[in-house]
């Protein structure tokens, strides 16, 4: 599994270089070995959150990317404001991690570690006051028609979220009412019809109870 090379694996296992090539080919034909390799590959793919669908979607995104998105009408290069969001498009069907925001309300919205004991676990978004919001730019809704949105949250005292398009005052496409829960849970609600286009996405807290957000995705 280190380099997906049967010959090298046999050499590391202690076999001679002379016999490793033939032995490696023979070992790969054994049903139990092939099954174990497949199991470990699936385990790695799950840990990395990789699927055939995601890979093909990324290929399509690269193939159909329009370089004109980075130029003004007069041919000059658009100014890029550095943010955690970065540049490029995010497919609406991907997990959208709002901690990589483009804009957020001040005060009321903040970013924190998911787990303070594991700094590699990632980050979360905190909406801590009424009308606190976070905005994530350039979400691509063009590829398919989405019917629902899924959010992953913690809200110890419950809460409510509005998902809006293009600005904090933009059209509301979904409302999520959250019962009290102090562990990560996923919630799915129906969305209004979204015009196939690239939109900015805004999540607004409509109550004063603090809400923690990991990600949202459209389905």
C-alpha positions in Angstrom: 0.0 0.0 0.0 3.0 2.3 0.4 3.6 2.8 -3.3 1.1 0.4 -5.0 4.0 -1.6 -6.4 4.0 -5.4 -5.8 7.7 -5.8 -6.6 8.7 -3.2 -4.1 6.4 -4.6 -1.5 8.0 -8.1 -1.8 11.5 -6.6 -1.5 10.4 -4.8 1.7 9.0 -8.1 2.9 12.5 -9.6 2.6 12.4 -11.3 -0.8 15.3 -11.0 -3.2 15.1 -8.4 -6.0 15.7 -11.2 -8.5 12.5 -13.0 -7.6 10.4 -10.1 -6.4 8.9 -9.2 -9.8 7.6 -12.7 -10.6 6.5 -13.3 -7.0 4.7 -9.9 -6.9 2.6 -10.7 -9.9 1.7 -14.1 -8.6 0.7 -12.8 -5.1 -1.7 -10.2 -6.6 -3.7 -13.1 -8.3 -4.4 -14.6 -4.9 -8.1 -13.9 -4.0 -7.4 -13.2 -0.3 -4.6 -10.7 -1.0 -6.5 -8.9 -3.7 -9.5 -8.6 -1.3 -7.3 -7.2 1.5 -5.8 -4.6 -0.9 -9.3 -3.6 -2.0 -10.4 -3.3 1.6 -7.5 -1.1 2.6 -7.9 1.1 -0.5 -11.6 1.6 0.4 -10.6 2.5 3.9 -8.1 5.1 2.7 -10.7 6.5 0.3 -13.2 6.9 3.1 -10.7 8.6 5.4 -9.8 11.0 2.6 -13.5 11.5 1.6 -12.7 10.5 -2.0 -15.3 8.9 -4.3 -15.5 8.3 -8.1 -18.3 10.9 -8.2 -16.1 13.6 -6.6 -13.1 12.7 -8.9 -15.3 13.0 -12.0 -16.8 16.2 -10.8 -13.4 17.7 -10.3 -12.3 16.5 -13.7 -15.4 18.3 -15.2 -14.7 21.4 -13.2 -11.2 21.6 -14.6 -12.3 20.8 -18.1 -15.1 23.4 -18.2 -13.4 26.1 -16.2 -13.7 29.5 -17.9 -10.5 31.5 -17.5 -12.6 34.6 -18.4 -13.9 34.5 -14.8 -10.7 36.1 -13.7 -10.8 39.0 -16.2 -12.8 42.2 -16.4 -14.8 43.1 -19.6 -11.9 45.3 -20.8 -9.4 42.4 -20.5 -7.7 43.5 -17.3 -7.2 41.0 -14.5 -9.7 41.3 -11.7 -8.5 42.3 -8.3 -8.5 39.3 -5.9 -9.0 40.0 -2.2 -7.2 37.3 -0.2 -9.6 35.4 2.2 -9.7 32.0 3.8 -12.1 31.1 0.9 -9.4 31.5 -1.8 -10.4 31.6 -5.5 -12.2 29.3 -7.9 -15.7 27.7 -7.8 -17.1 25.3 -5.2 -19.7 22.8 -6.4 -23.0 23.1 -4.5 -23.1 19.3 -4.0 -19.7 19.3 -2.1 -19.4 19.8 1.6 -19.0 23.6 1.9 -16.8 24.4 4.9 -17.9 27.9 6.0 -14.8 28.5 8.1 -13.2 29.2 4.7 -15.4 32.2 4.4 -15.3 35.2 2.1 -17.0 37.7 4.5 -18.5 37.5 8.0 -20.4 39.8 10.3 -18.6 41.7 12.9 -19.3 41.0 15.7 -21.3 37.8 16.0 -19.4 35.4 13.7 -16.2 33.7 14.6 -14.0 30.7 13.6 -12.7 28.1 16.1 -11.0 24.7 16.1 -13.3 21.7 15.9 -11.2 20.0 18.6 -8.8 22.0 20.7 -6.9 18.8 21.5 -6.4 17.9 17.8 -5.4 20.9 15.7 -5.5 18.8 12.5 -9.2 18.0 12.9 -10.2 21.3 11.2 -12.3 24.3 12.0 -15.9 25.3 12.6 -17.9 28.5 12.3 -19.6 30.1 15.3 -22.7 32.2 14.9 -23.2 33.7 18.3 -25.8 36.5 18.1 -29.0 37.4 16.3 -28.4 38.1 12.6 -24.8 37.0 12.7 -23.8 35.7 9.3 -21.1 34.1 7.3 -20.7 34.4 3.5 -19.0 31.9 1.2 -18.6 33.1 -2.4 -18.7 31.4 -5.8 -20.8 28.3 -5.2 -21.7 26.7 -8.5 -25.4 25.6 -8.9 -25.2 25.1 -12.7 -24.6 21.4 -12.9 -27.8 20.0 -11.5 -31.1 21.0 -9.8 -30.9 20.7 -6.0 -33.9 19.9 -3.9 -32.6 20.0 -0.3 -29.7 21.3 1.8 -27.9 19.4 4.6 -26.2 21.1 7.5 -24.0 19.8 10.2 -24.4 21.7 13.5 -24.2 21.9 17.2 -26.8 24.0 19.0 -26.9 23.3 22.8 -30.0 25.6 23.2 -31.4 25.1 19.8 -31.5 27.8 17.1 -32.6 28.7 13.6 -30.7 29.4 10.4 -31.6 31.0 7.1 -29.7 30.2 3.9 -29.6 33.1 1.5 -28.3 33.8 -1.9 -25.7 36.4 -2.9 -25.9 38.7 0.2 -27.0 38.8 3.8 -30.2 40.5 2.7 -30.6 38.2 -0.4 -33.4 35.7 -1.2 -34.0 33.0 1.5 -33.8 29.6 -0.1 -34.0 27.5 3.0 -34.8 27.7 6.7 -33.4 25.3 9.3 -35.0 25.1 12.7 -32.6 23.3 15.2 -33.7 21.6 18.3 -31.3 21.6 21.2 -28.4 19.2 20.6 -24.9 19.3 22.1 -23.2 16.9 19.7 -22.6 17.1 16.0 -25.8 16.2 14.0 -26.9 16.6 10.4 -30.2 18.1 9.4 -31.8 18.1 6.0 -34.5 20.5 4.8 -36.0 21.3 1.4 -34.8 24.3 -0.6 -36.6 26.7 -2.9 -35.7 26.5 -6.5 -32.3 28.1 -7.2 -31.5 29.7 -10.5 -28.7 27.7 -12.2 -25.8 30.1 -11.8 -22.8 30.8 -9.6 -24.1 32.4 -6.4 -22.6 33.6 -3.2 -24.0 31.7 -0.2 -24.9 33.3 3.1 -25.9 31.5 6.4 -27.6 33.8 8.9 -28.5 33.0 12.5 -32.0 34.3 13.2 -32.0 33.7 16.9 -29.6 34.6 19.7 -28.7 31.1 20.7 -25.2 30.2 19.6 -24.9 27.7 16.7 -21.8 25.9 15.6 -21.5 24.9 11.9 -19.1 22.4 10.4 -20.4 22.3 6.8 -23.4 22.5 4.5 -24.1 20.8 1.2 -26.9 20.7 -1.4 -28.5 17.5 -2.6 
